[in-house]
Amino acid sequence: MKDFLTIIWEWSEVWATIIPLTIFFIKKPKEKNLQPVIAYLVIAFFLNTFSDIIWKFKDDMPVILQGKNNLLYNIHSICRLMLFIVFFKLVEGTNSKRRFHWLMYISAILIIVNFKFFGEFFKLDSPLFTLEAIVLLVLCILYFLQLLKSEKVNAQFDPFLIIITGLAIYESASFFIFLFFDELVLRNTPFAAILWKVHNAFYLIFCIFIARAFYGKFKY
């Protein structure tokens, strides 16, 4: 039983995305501007699945794929960053499109510079994940402040607020894990592995928030 639970937890990044995807296909939410979130979940599911398969069956994989799952994690971070910037742009409306376009360009330039001069694309890149966490967490905070300033906060169901709250929890909890992960892998690999399990727990919470947003209002 313990081994079974361990396997389930190790695959948590994979099956976590299945929860909101299942709710989406069952409930078919009618809210607009959810496309970037759906696209992210589909991409995340396949990237997480392939990266876990490569890692768990690395000895049976072709040489070209051995040790390449970190590449998929980096791609995952880039996709999450860019797709959620698009999501914020859609949620906030047309008045702020230029600001988000510039944010995407600057983020893309920073990513290219990082891998060109500092990072390695085939290794889990802490600066990349840290950039993602900073940008998305700042966008979450600005969204909350704008919501409070506009006095639109009420008790009504708001799927966008739920998704952004889940994203804020995930990025704020993961920020320090991302920031020091490279150093921890070198100095204390077992502790780094434990921290990544903590990351997986917050990723699951994030996916549950998205699932709740897709579910819609509870009917009593």
Salt bridges, closest charged atoms under 4 A:
GLU13 OE2 - HIS199 ND1 4.00
ASP52 OD2 - LYS56 NZ 3.58
GLU92 OE1 - ARG99 NH2 2.97
GLU120 OE2 - LYS123 NZ 3.69
GLU132 OE2 - ARG80 NE 2.58
GLU171 OE2 - ARG80 NE 3.98
GLU183 OE2 - ARG187 NE 2.36
